[in-house]
């Protein structure tokens, strides 16, 4: 099943299924959030209720981000990406020993999510980049919302997959991470999701013997292929990312977890770290991310937006009394 959100010039946004070349709304006014809260088995029952409906041609609607995330965790699960981008951002190519111990992630901004074809409005930056990722969407299942899920329990909460583009201003990212926090302002201006959610059962044929999702992923800037990889090259299978996220914490339906950027050119930053002279993204550039079994997510670069200036930190006396 493919699940999406869309709008038309004459109607309010709708949530539902993409069936062949048409969009069919969920019955009873249900939303994507409602369906995720019911889980994958219930979604199949909902699909059966509307699968023969006429719907609307897909070509007549504009797709929106397929989910309004409850939260977004973005992992860094591809060793090859870490090797390259560390040289670009930090000036030294390395994979620290700590990377191998656990699938590290950061939280990013659920309020600046963009949909398919929606242009990003970056800050003023000299090193604008994209990141090609696959994202998992959490749905209801036994144990969801509880802490410390096992990998098997986490796998049952994996409702579906979508494509994720974590737009990045590498110069801002490099500066702020020297303070040992972040990334923050280098990332939180835009993150694209889409074009739809493909339910987990659809991609089961691509799972290898170790549970890794062996789908091919490609990154294109304009008509140039700049990166290609198999998602199965990540250090941990996707359910283990969910399990780790739940350690002494909770994941809930509607949470989105990014795999991290694929290797071998999943972003320009990795290529820069390996000596590439490919230019940073510029206004008008079009990035197309293609993932086997899911589809493609296209996004254009809009004009840079200058933010109001803020002064640097003030020198203070460190007095302990007024």
C-alpha positions in Angstrom: 0.0 0.0 0.0 1.0 3.6 -0.6 -0.3 6.2 1.8 -0.2 9.9 1.0 -1.5 13.4 1.8 -2.5 15.8 -1.0 -4.3 18.9 -2.0 -6.0 20.4 -5.0 -6.7 24.0 -6.0 -10.4 23.6 -5.1 -10.4 21.3 -2.1 -9.1 21.0 1.4 -6.1 18.7 1.9 -6.9 15.0 2.0 -5.3 11.8 3.3 -5.6 8.4 1.8 -4.2 5.8 -0.5 -2.6 5.9 -3.9 -4.1 3.1 -5.9 -2.6 2.7 -9.4 -2.8 6.2 -10.9 -5.5 7.6 -8.6 -5.8 9.0 -5.0 -8.5 7.6 -2.8 -9.3 9.3 0.5 -9.6 7.3 3.7 -13.2 6.6 4.8 -14.8 8.4 7.7 -12.5 11.4 7.5 -9.5 9.4 8.8 -6.1 11.0 8.6 -2.6 9.5 8.2 -2.1 10.1 11.9 -5.3 8.1 12.7 -4.2 5.2 10.5 -0.7 5.1 12.0 -2.4 5.1 15.5 -4.4 2.0 14.4 -1.4 0.1 12.9 -0.6 -1.8 9.8 -3.2 -4.6 10.1 -6.0 -2.1 10.5 -4.7 -0.2 7.5 -5.2 -3.2 5.3 -8.8 -3.4 6.5 -9.3 0.3 5.7 -7.7 -0.3 2.2 -10.2 -3.1 1.5 -13.1 -0.7 2.2 -12.1 1.8 -0.5 -9.9 0.0 -3.0 -12.6 0.0 -5.7 -13.5 3.7 -5.3 -13.1 5.9 -8.3 -10.9 8.5 -6.6 -9.1 11.3 -8.3 -6.3 11.1 -10.9 -2.9 11.4 -9.2 -2.0 13.9 -11.9 -4.7 16.3 -10.7 -3.4 16.7 -7.1 -0.3 18.1 -5.4 1.3 15.7 -3.0 2.2 17.0 0.5 4.6 15.5 3.0 3.0 12.1 3.7 3.1 12.5 7.5 3.2 15.3 10.0 5.7 13.8 12.3 5.3 13.6 16.0 9.1 13.8 16.2 12.0 13.3 13.8 15.2 11.5 14.8 18.0 11.4 12.2 20.7 8.8 12.6 24.2 8.5 11.2 24.3 4.9 10.3 26.5 4.7 7.2 30.2 4.3 7.9 31.2 5.5 4.4 29.2 8.7 4.9 31.0 9.4 8.2 34.4 8.8 6.7 33.8 11.4 3.9 31.7 14.1 5.6 33.9 14.2 8.7 36.7 15.5 6.5 34.4 18.1 4.9 32.8 19.4 8.1 35.6 18.8 10.7 38.7 18.8 8.5 39.7 15.2 9.5 38.4 12.0 7.9 37.7 9.5 10.6 35.2 7.2 12.1 35.6 7.4 15.9 35.4 4.2 17.9 32.2 5.4 19.6 30.3 5.3 16.2 30.5 1.5 16.2 29.0 1.1 19.7 25.5 2.4 19.0 23.5 4.0 16.2 23.8 7.7 17.1 21.1 10.2 16.2 20.0 13.8 16.7 16.5 15.3 16.9 15.6 17.7 14.1 12.7 20.1 13.4 9.2 18.6 12.7 7.9 22.2 12.0 9.9 22.8 8.8 9.0 19.6 6.9 8.6 20.0 3.2 6.6 17.9 0.7 7.5 16.6 -2.8 8.3 19.5 -5.2 8.2 22.1 -2.4 11.3 24.3 -2.6 13.6 24.8 0.3 14.4 28.3 1.6 17.9 28.0 3.0 19.7 30.5 5.2 22.6 32.5 3.8 25.2 29.8 3.2 28.2 29.0 1.0 27.9 25.2 1.3 24.3 24.2 0.8 23.9 20.4 0.6 21.3 17.6 0.4 21.3 14.3 2.2 19.7 11.1 0.7 18.1 9.0 3.4 15.4 6.4 3.8 13.1 7.1 6.7 10.9 4.7 8.7 7.5 5.7 10.0 6.3 4.3 13.3 2.8 2.8 13.7 0.8 1.2 16.4 1.9 -2.3 17.5 2.4 -4.3 20.7 4.9 -2.4 22.8 4.8 0.9 20.9 5.1 3.8 23.4 7.0 1.6 25.9 10.6 2.0 26.8 13.4 -0.4 25.9 11.9 -2.3 22.9 13.8 -5.4 21.7 14.7 -5.4 18.0 11.9 -7.8 17.3 9.3 -5.6 19.1 10.7 -2.6 17.3 10.3 -4.3 13.9 6.6 -4.8 14.6 6.2 -1.0 15.0 7.8 -0.3 11.6 4.7 0.8 9.7 6.3 1.9 6.5 9.1 3.8 4.6 9.5 7.1 2.8 12.4 9.1 1.3 14.0 11.9 3.3 16.2 14.8 2.2 17.9 16.4 5.2 18.9 19.8 3.7 22.2 21.0 5.2 24.1 24.3 5.4 27.6 22.7 6.0 29.4 26.0 6.9 26.8 26.7 9.6 26.9 23.1 10.8 30.7 23.1 11.0 30.7 26.3 13.1 28.1 25.3 15.6 29.4 21.7 16.1 32.7 23.1 17.3 30.7 24.1 20.5 29.9 20.3 20.9 26.2 20.7 20.3 24.2 20.3 17.1 23.7 20.2 14.3 21.0 22.8 14.8 20.8 25.9 12.6 22.8 24.1 9.9 19.8 21.8 9.5 16.5 23.0 10.9 15.4 25.2 8.0 14.0 22.4 5.9 13.7 18.6 5.6 11.8 17.0 2.8 9.7 13.8 3.1 7.9 11.9 0.4 6.5 11.2 -2.0 4.4 8.8 0.0 4.6 6.1 2.7 5.1 2.6 1.3 4.0 0.0 3.9 6.5 -2.3 5.4 5.0 -5.5 3.9 5.6 -4.1 0.3 9.4 -4.0 0.8 9.8 -7.4 2.6 11.1 -9.0 -0.6 14.1 -6.6 -0.4 15.1 -7.8 3.1 18.3 -9.8 3.1 19.1 -12.8 5.3 20.4 -10.5 8.1 17.3 -8.2 8.0 18.9 -5.3 6.1 16.9 -3.5 3.5 18.8 -4.1 0.2 17.2 -1.4 -1.9 19.1 0.8 -4.3 19.3 4.6 -3.6 20.4 7.3 -6.1 21.0 11.0 -5.8 20.7 13.3 -8.8 21.5 17.0 -9.1 19.9 18.2 -12.3 20.7 15.5 -14.8 23.9 14.3 -13.1 24.0 11.2 -10.9 26.2 12.2 -8.0 25.6 9.3 -5.6 24.4 5.7 -5.5 24.4 3.0 -2.7 22.5 0.1 -1.3 20.6 0.9 2.0 21.8 -2.5 3.2 25.3 -0.9 3.6 24.2 0.7 6.9 25.7 -0.5 10.1 22.4 -1.6 11.7 19.2 -2.8 10.3 16.4 -0.3 10.5 14.4 -1.9 13.3 17.5 -1.7 15.5 17.4 2.1 15.1 13.8 2.1 16.5 14.9 -0.2 19.4 17.8 2.1 20.2 15.6 5.2 20.1 13.4 3.5 22.7 16.2 3.0 25.1 15.0 4.6 28.4 12.6 6.6 26.2 9.6 6.1 23.9 8.7 6.0 20.3 5.1 6.6 19.3 2.9 6.4 16.1 3.8 9.2 13.8 7.5 9.3 14.8 9.9 9.4 11.8 13.4 8.0 12.0 15.9 8.8 9.3 18.6 6.2 8.4 21.2 8.8 8.0 22.9 9.6 4.7 23.8 6.7 2.4 27.4 6.4 1.4 29.1 6.8 -2.0 27.8 10.3 -2.7 24.6 10.4 -0.7 25.5 14.1 -0.1 27.9 16.6 -1.5 29.7 16.9 1.9 31.0 13.4 1.7 32.3 14.0 -1.9 34.0 17.2 -0.8 35.7 15.3 2.0 37.0 12.9 -0.7 38.4 15.8 -2.8 35.4 16.4 -5.2 35.1 19.8 -6.8 31.4 19.6 -7.3 29.9 23.0 -6.4 27.5 23.6 -3.5 23.8 23.8 -4.3 22.7 27.1 -5.8 19.3 28.7 -6.2 17.4 26.9 -8.9 19.2 23.6 -8.6 16.9 20.5 -8.5 17.7 17.5 -6.4 16.1 14.2 -7.2 16.4 11.3 -4.8 15.3 7.9 -6.0 14.9 4.8 -3.8 14.0 1.4 -5.3 10.6 0.2 -4.2 9.5 3.6 -2.9 9.8 6.2 -5.7 11.4 9.5 -6.1 11.5 12.7 -4.1 12.2 16.0 -6.0 13.0 19.3 -4.4 14.3 22.6 -5.7 16.5 25.2 -4.0 14.8 28.5 -3.5 16.4 31.8 -2.8 18.5 32.2 0.4 16.8 34.1 3.2 18.9 36.4 5.4 18.0 36.4 9.0 18.1 39.4 11.4 21.6 39.9 12.8 22.2 39.0 16.5 25.3 40.3 18.4 28.0 37.9 19.6 28.2 36.9 23.3 29.0 39.8 25.6 32.0 39.7 27.9 30.7 39.3 31.5 32.4 39.9 34.9 31.5 36.5 36.4 30.6 38.3 39.6 28.8 36.1 42.1 26.9 38.8 43.9 24.8 41.8 42.6 
